[in-house]
Amino acid sequence: MPVIFDEERKIFKLDSAGSSYIFEVYEQGYLVHLYYGAKIPDTNVGGFIDKGFFASECPMNINIDNPRFSPDVSPLEFSGEGSGDLRSSTIAVRNQDGNNVTDMRYVSHKIYPGKPALEGLPALYVNDDSEATTLEVLVRDSVTGVEAILYYTVFERFSAMTRSVKVINPTGSEVYLERVMSSCVDWDTHDFDMITLYGKWLKERSLERAPLTHIKQGIASKRGSSSHHHNPFAAIVDHDCNEDYGSAYGFNFVYSGNFIFEAEIDPFAGTRTVMGINPEGFEWTLGSGESFTAPEVVMVYSGRGLGEMSRTFHRLYMTHLVRGKWAHAVRPLLINNWEATGMDFTGDKLVTFAERAKELGIDMLVMDDGWFGRRDDDTSSLGDWFVNEEKLGGPLSGFIDRIKAFGLKFGIWFEPEMVSRDSDLYRAHPDWCIHVPRREKSISRSQYVLDFSREEVRDYIYSLMHGILSENHIDYVKWDFNRYLSEVGSAGLPASRQKETFHRYVLGTYDILNRLTSDFPDLLLEGCASGGGRFDPGMLYYSPQIWCSDNTDPIERLSIQFGTSMCYPASSMGAHVSASRRAGYETKGNIALWGTFGYELDPNTFTEDDKEIIRAQVNEYHKYYDVIHEGDLYRLITPDKNDFRAAWMFVSRDRQAALVTSVVMRTPEDRSFYLKLKGLDPDKYYVEDESGEVYSGALLMNAGLCLNKYGNADGDSFKLYLRSL
Ligand code: GLA
């Protein structure tokens, strides 16, 4: 049984494919965490408690006749606020007395197959109840009567689990939720490093790794979206954990708004990590009988380093997060006009793009920003989703027909959550954007954020989108989001509820995404936020692919793609070949092949030689699709660790095929360099596609491939395709 409750010892044990997670109902209903890590058979781990594990110099507890038990130094599952445990809390509810002391203890539990959906929120799903088992633990604050259900789901085929929380108010009067963390994991050691993904526009998801110290460490967003600055991902790893070795605990928040992940070392050298909605700027009024569902945290454990952790995330997301036909269907290879034309295009110009694209075997033309209202630059028209027929040379349907006449699919750009200061929509409804009374609104890219917490605002925007999508043959939508939220408040909420705006905004966005994916199930959605400013599992639930970054310089892209791959699969990473001069088409293509693949340039500029390379790339895209999109990623040389080269490979699940790619970032110093491959079957022989050379998996993984013969100049790259004999 994946989840058991040992009645006698009052111990819960949750086993995923590769991890065990154990906690007990201690005296007075405290939920005491006992173990999280590699799968173990025992349940009798509660004995630790009697070994003085929680010994404290000055214990502080309520009604427990054990001088050594002190909540402040005990590992807890769901720590309250201001009551005994004074570390970062998991929940804080202000009550009618005006204080927020919260102390929730075990009441009951249930265990059942499957996984419940989270109301209004994206979450991992199961295709069949046999794929996962869920434990619900009901806890209650005996003074206020406020309750919470802690959800734990373990997956049968993955070393993964999820946690989330629903707070319920059955008390008969209003209470105010000030803080709710979706996960809280306590360790009895702080011998860890923390890995996070930081960045900015054009430099998203760079890897950062630092040892935990007694200084509280964490990442956060209070920008209204998950943000370029920090991704809602963190890994707690052994100091000596590398790609192949050591314990790694990965945390990823299925949410697209404000978040925190914090690691705090307590005075007794244990570590607490919490992850959830950023409590800064958050408060939720819970009327009597109402509940609040917090988003979920995905937790992956790997005992075999970061590589295995990432592969688990990738497979998990491909089967339990990305939905609909595009999870596994071959994605159209696209060409997007943004970097080639900006908004300075006409229908005729794009038709020439389509004509060239068709000659090269490209599947889809995407018309980016600039097709609506009077939008010839970024100062106007967001919100005025009316086709600029003058620019397109007639109605949208006629223009699309011209594209489709070449046998191409057609995609279009929207930025639904925004309104330009210079727009008819803003002039008609100035109060429809996020704002607070009496204060100027910060402007960014000449636009404001529409108040998607309000139904009438959402309905209006959605009706325009729905009209365009239902009246035209559109196969793909790029959903953009090009500024952060500031002066956050909503004209639709009373003063006492203004701090609900951030979260209500995210729920509103999810509502529209939900309507869109339900009404147009065949539509392929690509998320985007000034490049990769909202690359998170919440968005991935709706849009199977997300534009990684506006930085299409291939060498810069390497560290962005390596960082992104910590938890997001190749099939989610929007990556295109652009006109960037840093490397030739071959290298640009080799790097973009790691992602969804496409072009971001003017195909009219191609020379005959370019065309030949591009045709070959289009063939390669199809040839290597399965191994990249359905295979396993091995990061061989990480650009942050090596100044000269980056290398990675994909291996098919059956280990019959592999694609190896290596890029020279700076002319290397070494006389000869052997790249040791990973993930192959040592006993199999593999033939290298181009040369016909045959090597054993053992040779390729132990002796390696000598790279020097493949070119050593800046920007050189190669890829090798191996098939087993
Ligand atoms: C953002 C996106 C770009 C492009 C522009 C259009 O910056 O990241 O790819 O769509 O908006 O304005």
Residues whose N, C-alpha, C, O or C-beta is under 5 A from the ligand:
A	BS01	GLA	W338 D368 D369 C528 A529 S530 G531 D550
